[in-house]
Amino acid sequence: MSAAASGTSKAAHGDVAAKRKKGPGALATAYLVIYNVVMTAGWLVIAVGLVRAYLARGSYHGLYYSIEKPLKFFQTGAVLEILHCAVGIVPSSVVLTGFQVMSRVFLTWAVTHSVREVQSEDSVLLFVTAWTVTEIIRYSFYTFSLLNHLPYLIKWARYTFFIVLYPMGVTGELLTIYAALPYVQKTGLYSVTLPNKYNFSFDYYTFLILIMISYIPLFPQLYFHMIRQRKKVLGHIEDYGKVE
């Protein structure tokens, strides 16, 4: 679904270090380290591209075009995370991870790419910025966890920045889908009307509205799950600091 969805069950992905003895072998661990390093670097490229484009233009309008290709490439590259779960080298739910990854891929390709009129919307920059910061932190977290050398700063960022980034990302995603609705309705994009030889109809406009409605029950669950995870992971450390 969203920036909100991206970090939730994938928190289990970050628990690899705690389960290394039962988790992937040396070869799989080496592969996961390389994968996460590449993904971290990729999202850093996107971040640098955004900053350079902003400095060159002096405006944040239309910055999407400066990072369109790497965004599509590295966001689509997250599909491999589903495979990692399926083959058992990452201890996460295949179904939940698949839902989270594909929801982002859907927004990247089926909305932002397909409805070009929304690409200049400020809402796109909103979710792209939230995704970029989130993914740099998340993949760095996984990398250092796999190496069994996780700096506290990265752990703290992993379980703190989402407090702002998740709502920011969800807002950008919803506004982008909403902005796409008039164009989808006007053009009939991806819709199938009757009659046809398959006797099947599909209204993409209605489908997008249902997607937006699904955020209402899903986002609070995912968000407060991460709040609980934060208390679980960081709570005892913060309590100890207060005692000191």
N, C-alpha and C positions, 0 to 999 in steps of 0.2 A: 504493500500500500504506500508506504511513505517513509519519510525520514523517521517517523515515529516507529513504524514497523521494523525498519532495518536493524535496530539494535537489540530487539527484545529477545527472541529465542536464540539469536546469534550470540547472546551473552554466553550461552553454553559453548559456543565455538571458542570463546576466550578462556574457557576453563580447561583447555587442553593441557596446560602445564600441571594442573592439579591431578590430571588423570594420565599422565605420561606413561606410567608403568602398565596401565591397561589400554593405553591408546595406541597411536601409530608407531610403527617401528622406525628404525633410523632412516631408511630410505624415504618413507612417507613423510617423516618429520622434515627431512631436508627439502622435499618437494613443497611442503606447506610453507616453510620459511621463504623459499624462493617466490612462491605465489604471492604471499603477503607483502614481501618486499617490493615486488613488481607493482602490486596494486597500490601500495603506499606511494611509490614513486609516480604512478599514473595520476593519482588524485592531487599530488603536489604539482604536477605539470598543469593540471586544470586550475589550481589555485594561483600559480604564477601567471598563467595565461589571463586570468581574470584581472589580476592586479596590473599587469602590463597594458592590457587593453584600456583599463580605466585611466591609467596615467597618460596614455597616448591620446585618448579622446577627451579626457576631462569630464566625462559623463558616464553614468552607470547604465544608461539606456542602450539596449541592443548588444550588451556584452555577451549574450548567449552565442552569437555568431563566431566569436573569437575562440570558443572552446567546444563548439558543437561536435567536431569529430572525436577528440579524445573523450568527451563525456559519453558519447554513444559506445565507443570501444570499451572503456573500462567499466561502465555500468553493465554492459552486456557480458563482460568478462566475469561478473559476479555469478553468472549462471553456473559456473564451475563449482560454486559452493554447494549447490544441490547435489552434484555428483560426489563431492567429498562426503556428504552425509550418507548418500546412498551406498557407497562402498565401505563405509564404516571408519574412515580415517579421521572423521570429526564427529564427536558425540552430540549431534543435534538432530532434531526431528526433520525428516525429509519433507514431510507435508508442510510444516510451519515455515521452514527455511525456504521451500519452494514458493509458498505464497508470498512471503516477504520480498524475495528477490524478483519474482515475476511481476509483482505489483509495480516495482520501480522500473523494470524493463518496459512494462506496459505504458507507463506515463512517459517514458523517454521516446518510445517509437510510435505507439498508437495514438498519442495525444500531441506531444510537442513536435515530433517529426512530421506527423501526418497532417496536422492543422498548422500550416506555416504562418497563418495570421497571428497566432498566439506567441510566436517566438520572440517578438519584440516587447511582450508584456513584462512589466516589472515583477510580476508574480513568478515568472520563470527564473529570474535571477535570485529571487527569494529562496526557492527550494533548491536551486543549484548550489547556492552558497551554503545552505544548511547541510546538504548532502556532502559537499566537499570537505568541510571541517569535520563532520562526523566520520567520514571514511578515512581521512588521514589519521585521526585518533584511533579508530577501530582497528585498522590494519596494522598500525604500529603496536597497538596493544597485543594483537595476536602474535606478531613477530617476536616481540620480547618475551611473551609468555611461553612460546615454543622453545626459545633459547634459555628459558628458566632464569632470566635476568630482567624482570619487569620493574622499571623505575616507578617509584610511588607517584611521581607527577603525572605519568601517563595513565596509571590506574585511576588517579583522582579525576583526571580530565575525562576518562571513559565514563565514569559514573557521576559526572557533574554537569558537563557541557550540554548533555541531552535535555536538561531542565529547560533550557532556552531553545536549543536547536530543534527539538521535536515539534513543539508548537509552531515554530518558524517554518519548518519544512512542510508541515501539514497545511498551514495557511496558504503557502505558495502553491502547493499541489491542488488544493480545492479551488483557489482563485483561477488557476490555469485551466482546469477542467471546465469551470463555469464560463470562462472566456471563450472556450472552444465550442460550447453548445450552439450558439447561433449559426456558426459556420457548418457544423455537422448537420444541423437541421435543414439548412438551406441547400447543401450539396448532396445530402443523403449518403454521406461517407460511410462505407462499410455496412450499409444497411441492405437488407434483402427483402424485396417486396413480392407479394403474390400478384398474379399467378406465376409460378415457375415449375419446372419439371420435377423439382424435389418436394413441392408442396410445403415449403418452409419459409418462414419470414423472420426477420431480425431487425430490430430498430436500435441502431447504435446510439442514437440520441437518448433514448430511454435507458439504455444500458449504462451510459455515463452518469445519468442522474442517480441510478441505483448504486453505482460506485461511490458517488458523493455521500449518499445516505448511509452507506456501510461504514463510513468514518465515525458516525455518531456512536455506535456501540463499541467499535474496535479500538479507536484511539485511546479512550480513557483506560481501558483494560491494559493496553500495552504500556501506556505512560506510567500508570501507578505500579505496574509490575516492576518497571525499572527503578521507581522510587524505593520500592521494597528491596530490590537488589542493591541499591546504593547503601541503604541502612545496614544490610547484611555484610557487604564488602568493606565499607568505610566506617561504619558506625562504631565498631570496637576500637578502631585506631583513634577516632576523634574523641571517644570517651576517655581513652587512655591519656590523650593530650590534655584534657581538662583536669584529670587527676594530678598530672604533673604540674 
